Amino acid sequence: MFSFPPYWFYDVLTVLQYFYYYNHYKDNRLQKAIDLVKKKQNKDGTWNVQKKHLGKTYFDMEIVGKPSKWNTLRVLRVLKWWDS
């Protein structure tokens, strides 16, 4: 479940971001994770916040179950890296 902010929790998107950040070799074992991320895309091309972790926040930037600007940005970066 994709969350924002992810804090120190790991989900598929967070792990894929690590590979993206370090421009790691695109291992075929990541394909299932990429497919899962693509499957969760909304019809309008966005991705939702699926979970909110407990923790101190000063204001809510994203609403669970609604399209997320931050998660969409995170996914688009990963997919651009993967498809390049």
PyMOL commands that set and color helices and strands:
alter all, ss='L'
color gray80, all
select helices_A, chain A and resi 12-21+28-39+69-83
alter helices_A, ss='H'
color red, helices_A
select strands_A, chain A and resi 47-48+67-68
alter strands_A, ss='S'
color yellow, strands_A
deselect
rebuild
show_as cartoon
